[in-house]
Amino acid sequence: MLQRENVRVSKDMYPLGFTIPRVDSILAPYAEKSYQLYREEYNNILKSAGVYDSIDPVELEDKCDQWAEKKVYRDFEQGFQSWEYKFNTVGSSRGDYPFIACSFGIDTSRWGVMASIVACRVRKGGQGKPGFKKTVLFPKLNFLYDENLHGEGKPYEFMFDEAIECSTKSMYPRLEIGA
């Protein structure tokens, strides 16, 4: 729904464009809902196969968590890939493309961190067929750097490292120091 609305609005916003601020914080609650649904789905699969009661509860919890997290990760991948594709192929009636940006990097929840990491990885991967992938222009990625979160030795330094690697491979995201 967010993607559809962004495409609709973006066609009318040229030449101004718009920014989706803190996309990690926007998507995190929906990722949690998906995670819970995937956990339920996993348990239902095991129950319908008749093996649910035969699995050690600790092992079941671990496998359920891994399975659901993997599916949420894939949801993020497909969502960001879809954004990149739509924002770079749906122009206005004048044949131009609106300037679209999104910022991320401050949400430290489980899903906020995952959204930030996946956004960078999808951008690094490019769009197109294997062997012919190209970096897209939109949405412009803005990683919001906070010294207290992402600085050297801080708990989320790895997010900054991922953003730097993304930037070196695709010239994005732009780093916002002191956000």
N, C-alpha and C positions, 0 to 999 in steps of 0.2 A: 504494500500500500504506500509506504514512504517513497519507494522508487517511482511508482506511477505518478504520484503527486508532484515529485520533484521534476519529472520530465514535463508534465503539463505546465507547471509554473515556469520552468526554465525557458520554454519556447516563447513565452510572453515577456521575458525579462531582458532579452538582448537589447542593447549592449551592456546593460548593467550586471546581470548575473546575480548570484546569491551564494551565501555560505550556510552550510549545515554545521552549526557549532557543536562541538563535543559529541560527535556521533557515537563514540564509545559509551557515553552515559545514556544516550537515547536508546541504543540497542540492548544494553545490558539487561533491563527487566524482561524484555521479550525473550532473550536467550535463556534466562532462568526458567521462564514458563515452558519453553521448548525442552529444556533439560529435564524438567519434571515429567513432561509427557513422554519423552524418550525412555526415561526410567520405568515408567508404567508400562510402556510398550514392551520393553525388554522382559520385564517380569511376566507379562501376559504371554509372551512367546514361550518362556520356560514352563509356565503353568499348562499351556495348551499341549506342550510336548510331554508333559507328565514328569518332568525332571526337577521342577522347582524345589520340592521338599527334600530331594536327595543331595542338594548342594549345601556345603558348609556356609552358614550365614555370613561369615567374614569374607569368604571368597566370593559369595554372591554379591555382596555390597560393592566389593572392589570391581568385579567384572561389569556390574550394572553401571557404576560410575564411569568406567572407561568407555563403555559402549555409548552411553548417552553423551559424554563429552566429545567423543569422536563425531557424533552426528551433529552436535551444535557447531563444532569447528567447520564441518562441511557446509552447514547452513550459511555460516559467515563467508566462507570461500565463494559459494555460489552467489550470495547476495552482492558481495563486492565486485565479482566478475560481471554480474548483470548490470550493476551501476556503471561500470566502466564502459561496457558495450553500449548501453542505452545513451549515456551522456555524450558519447563520441560518434554516434550514428544518427541521432534524432536532431536534426537541425530545424531552424525556423523556415517559414515559407520564403524567406529571403536567401536561404542557403548558408546562413551563418550559424555558429554554435555559441550558446551562452557560456559565460564564464561561471563555472561552478567550483566551489571549494568546500572541503570539510576538514574540521579540526578534530584532533583526538590526542590521547596520551596522558590525560590527568586522572581518569577513572581507574582506581586501583582495585576494583572488585574483580572477582574471577573472570567474569564475562567482559568487563571493560578492558582488561588487559588482553584477553584473547582477541577482542575486536581490533585493538590497536595493532597487535602482532599480525593478524591475518590481513588487515588492510595493506600493510607494508609488503607482506609476502605476495599477495595477489599483484600488487603494482610491479614488484620485481619480476614476476613471472611473465608479464606482458599479455597481450591479447593476440589471437591468431592461431594458425595451425602450428604444430610442433616443427621447429626448424625455421619458422618464419614469424615468430612472435615479435611484436613491437610494443614499446611503451606508449601508453595513451597519454593524452594531455589532460583530460578531465575525468573525475574531479581533481582539482589541485589538492594535494594532501598537505596539511599543516600539522606537524607534530608539536604539541605544546610542551616545551621543556621546562621543568621545574627543578632547580638545583637540589631541593630537599627530597625529591622523589627519584630523579634520574642522574644525579651527580655521582662522581666516582665513589664507589663503595656503598652507595645507597641501594635500597631494596629493589628498585625498578630500573637500575642502570641498564639491564638487559634490553629494556624497551627502547632506550635511547640508542643502544648499539644496533638494534634491528632497524631503527629509523635511519641511522647513518649508513648502514649497508644498503638499504633501499635507495637512499639518496645517491650513493655512489654508482649504483647500477641503473638508475632511471631518472636521475636529476630531481627526484622528489623523495620524501616530502620536504617542504621548506621548513626549517627549524625555527620555532618561535622561542627565543631565549627570554626567560623571566616571565613566563605566562602566569 
